[in-house]
């Protein structure tokens, strides 16, 4: 689904859409750009048959989410949907059985 990086701007990354279809159910999904030990977090903002536009929102560093842009994805970075554990670094645990978790 995610192809090579086509363009990196101040806050956005444009990727090649390998499926050549619009999957609107993926809008708003978090993704990770991974290169070596760097994990940059983005959100799928829009897509068309040829491209996927991703808003960069932060970085996961030492198992903690750091908002804002410290680095930009390298052209050699791979993009993937975020894993559950990584998403919990951003929004917290969603385990309603733990009394320390406040769910709204």
SVG drawing of the C-alpha trace seen along z (x, -y; Angstrom):
<svg xmlns="http://www.w3.org/2000/svg" viewBox="-16 -24 36 29">
<polyline fill="none" stroke="black" stroke-width="0.4" points="0.0,0.0 2.7,-2.5 5.2,-3.1 8.3,-5.3 8.4,-8.8 7.7,-11.3 7.9,-14.6 8.8,-15.9 7.6,-19.4 7.5,-21.4 4.7,-19.3 3.7,-16.7 5.0,-13.7 3.6,-12.5 3.9,-8.8 3.2,-6.7 -0.1,-4.8 0.7,-1.3 -2.9,-0.1 -4.0,-2.8 -7.3,-3.0 -8.7,-5.4 -9.3,-3.7 -11.2,-6.4 -11.4,-4.1 -7.6,-4.8 -8.0,-8.5 -6.9,-9.6 -4.9,-6.4 -1.5,-6.8 1.6,-5.6 5.3,-5.3 8.2,-6.2 11.0,-4.0 14.7,-4.3 17.3,-2.7 16.2,-3.5 14.2,-6.6 10.3,-6.4 8.5,-9.4 4.7,-9.5 2.3,-10.8 -1.5,-10.8 -3.0,-9.9 -4.5,-13.2 -5.7,-12.5 -5.3,-10.2 -6.0,-9.8 -5.4,-7.0 -1.7,-8.0 -0.6,-9.5 -1.1,-9.4 -0.6,-12.6 0.6,-12.3 0.7,-15.0 3.8,-14.6 2.9,-15.0 5.9,-13.8 8.4,-11.1 8.6,-8.1 11.8,-8.3 12.8,-5.9 9.3,-4.5 7.7,-7.9 5.8,-10.1 7.4,-13.5 5.1,-15.9 6.5,-18.2 9.1,-17.6 12.6,-16.8 13.5,-14.9 12.1,-14.3 11.8,-10.9 14.7,-9.9 13.9,-8.9 15.0,-5.4 12.4,-5.3 9.7,-2.7 6.1,-3.6 3.7,-1.3 0.5,-1.4 1.3,-2.0 1.5,0.9 -0.9,1.1 2.0,0.6 3.3,-2.5 -0.3,-4.0 -0.5,-3.6 2.6,-5.9 0.5,-8.6 -3.0,-8.1 -2.3,-6.0 -3.5,-2.5 -7.1,-1.7 -7.4,1.2 -10.6,0.3 -9.9,3.0 -7.0,1.1 -8.3,-1.4 -5.4,-3.9 -6.7,-4.4 -9.3,-7.1 -11.3,-6.5 -13.6,-9.2"/>
</svg>
